[in-house]
Amino acid sequence: MVGRRIVALALLTVTTLASASCGYFWRGPPPVRLVAQVVEEANCAIPSSLIGHSALPIARAYEPSPLPGAIPDGFEPVSAITCDPWPSPTIGPDLTVTFYEHRWTGDFTEAVRNLKRPSEGQRLDRDTCPTASLAALPDLWLINSDGLAMRPSYPVDECNSAWIRGLRDIERLDEVATVEHQVQLTLGGLVDVLGR
């Protein structure tokens, strides 16, 4: 009887240890997030769907944005900007389309906490992951009291999908300004945009 109890206890211990370490055996290491590049000002890039279809100089249309990444130590945002990922569906008589920049202020404590959340180790069996969302995310900038700006990257889950709770926290703050940006299409660009 005592022998059976010892065997049962041993099996329970092994099962518990195996369950606890399952994540270790079935996930790889979390991806490394580099620290974001800090620049002198935020600058909304034109929506990617307009690149190559606008009358902007090629250099401006393809102007690289600063590298996104983890929020640097000591960088404390006092405002944020989100830039629409898609232009409005209306095309003006002068072949212009519009996209918007939104400025947010408020308490960034929760947003920063969620943006700094560590990424999860990636699931080794990626075939069991759900299909990733193809929805475009707005370009996000954080701005500190000195006016310096950076683009935070998002932590990812075990399926390498962006965990965007920090973005949603920011979109619940006070929207204090909306700036309209207009981009003029070329004739060829108009045909391409209308053909979609």
C-alpha positions in Angstrom: 0.0 0.0 0.0 2.8 2.4 0.9 4.6 1.4 -2.3 1.6 2.4 -4.4 1.4 5.8 -2.6 5.0 6.5 -3.3 4.6 5.5 -7.0 1.5 7.7 -7.3 3.3 10.6 -5.6 6.2 10.2 -8.0 4.0 10.2 -11.0 2.2 13.3 -9.8 5.5 15.1 -9.3 6.8 14.2 -12.8 3.5 15.3 -14.4 3.5 18.6 -12.5 7.2 19.3 -13.5 6.5 18.4 -17.1 3.5 20.7 -17.3 5.4 23.6 -15.7 8.3 23.2 -18.1 6.1 22.6 -21.2 6.5 26.2 -22.3 10.3 25.9 -22.0 10.5 22.8 -24.2 7.9 24.0 -26.8 9.0 27.6 -27.2 12.1 29.2 -28.6 13.8 32.2 -26.9 11.9 35.6 -27.1 13.0 37.9 -30.0 15.5 40.6 -29.1 14.0 44.1 -29.3 16.6 46.8 -30.1 16.2 50.2 -28.5 14.3 52.7 -30.7 16.1 55.5 -32.5 15.2 59.0 -31.0 14.9 61.9 -33.4 14.2 65.6 -33.2 10.6 65.5 -34.4 7.9 63.1 -35.4 7.1 62.9 -39.1 4.1 61.0 -40.5 5.1 58.9 -43.5 2.6 58.8 -46.3 0.5 55.6 -46.3 2.4 52.8 -48.0 -0.4 52.3 -50.5 0.4 55.7 -52.0 4.1 55.2 -52.5 4.9 55.2 -56.2 1.5 56.7 -57.0 2.0 60.2 -55.8 3.4 63.3 -57.3 5.8 63.7 -54.3 9.5 63.6 -55.2 10.7 60.0 -55.0 13.1 61.0 -52.1 10.2 62.3 -50.0 7.9 59.4 -50.7 10.5 56.9 -49.7 12.0 58.9 -46.9 13.0 56.3 -44.3 11.4 56.6 -40.9 13.5 56.2 -37.8 14.0 52.6 -36.7 11.3 51.5 -34.2 12.2 49.6 -31.1 12.0 49.4 -27.3 11.4 52.6 -25.4 14.8 53.9 -24.2 15.4 54.2 -20.5 14.6 57.7 -19.3 12.3 58.5 -22.2 9.0 59.6 -20.8 6.3 60.5 -23.3 4.0 63.4 -22.7 2.2 63.1 -26.0 1.8 60.7 -28.9 1.0 60.9 -32.6 -0.8 58.2 -34.6 -0.7 58.4 -38.4 -3.5 56.8 -40.4 -2.2 53.8 -42.4 -4.8 54.3 -45.2 -5.9 57.5 -47.1 -9.5 58.5 -47.2 -11.5 57.0 -50.1 -12.4 60.4 -51.5 -10.2 61.8 -54.3 -10.4 65.6 -54.9 -10.7 67.3 -58.3 -7.0 68.1 -58.1 -6.2 64.4 -57.6 -5.5 64.8 -53.9 -6.2 62.2 -51.2 -6.1 62.8 -47.5 -4.8 61.0 -44.5 -4.8 62.2 -40.9 -2.4 62.6 -38.0 -3.9 62.4 -34.5 -2.2 63.9 -31.4 -3.0 62.4 -28.0 -2.2 63.5 -24.4 -2.9 62.2 -21.0 -1.4 59.7 -18.6 0.9 57.3 -20.5 1.7 55.0 -17.5 -0.5 52.1 -18.7 0.5 52.5 -22.4 4.2 52.5 -21.6 3.8 49.5 -19.3 2.1 47.6 -22.1 4.6 48.7 -24.8 7.5 47.6 -22.5 5.9 44.2 -21.9 8.4 41.5 -22.8 7.8 39.4 -25.9 7.0 35.7 -25.5 9.2 32.9 -26.8 8.0 31.8 -30.2 6.1 28.6 -30.5 8.2 26.0 -32.2 5.2 24.4 -33.8 4.2 27.5 -35.9 1.6 25.4 -37.8 -0.6 25.6 -34.7 -0.7 29.4 -34.7 -3.8 31.2 -35.9 -3.7 33.2 -39.2 -2.1 36.5 -38.5 -4.2 39.6 -39.0 -3.4 41.6 -42.1 -4.9 44.8 -40.8 -2.6 47.8 -41.1 -1.6 49.5 -37.9 -1.3 53.3 -37.6 2.3 54.6 -37.4 2.8 55.4 -33.7 5.2 58.1 -32.3 5.9 58.9 -28.7 7.1 62.5 -27.8 8.8 63.6 -24.6 8.8 67.0 -22.9 11.8 68.1 -25.0 10.0 67.4 -28.2 12.1 64.4 -29.1 10.3 61.6 -30.8 10.6 57.8 -31.2 8.6 55.0 -32.8 8.0 52.2 -30.3 7.8 48.6 -31.6 5.3 46.1 -30.1 6.0 43.1 -28.0 5.0 39.9 -29.8 3.2 36.7 -28.6 4.2 33.1 -29.1 2.9 33.2 -32.7 4.9 36.4 -33.5 1.8 38.5 -33.6 2.1 42.1 -32.4 0.6 42.7 -28.9 -1.0 46.1 -29.5 -2.6 46.8 -26.1 -0.2 49.9 -25.7 -1.5 51.4 -28.9 -5.1 50.9 -27.8 -4.3 52.5 -24.4 -3.0 55.6 -26.3 -6.1 55.7 -28.5 -8.2 55.9 -25.3 -6.4 59.1 -24.2 -7.5 62.6 -25.1 -7.3 63.4 -28.8 -6.2 67.1 -28.7 -5.5 67.7 -32.4 -6.1 66.3 -35.9 -3.9 67.3 -38.8 -4.9 66.8 -42.4 -2.2 65.7 -44.8 -2.9 65.8 -48.5 -1.0 63.8 -51.2 -1.5 64.5 -54.9 -1.7 61.5 -57.1 -0.2 61.2 -60.6 -2.5 60.3 -63.4 -1.0 56.8 -63.4 -1.4 56.6 -59.7 -5.0 57.6 -59.9 -5.7 54.7 -62.3 -3.8 52.3 -60.0 -5.7 53.5 -56.9 -9.1 53.4 -58.5 -8.3 49.9 -59.9 -8.0 48.4 -56.4 
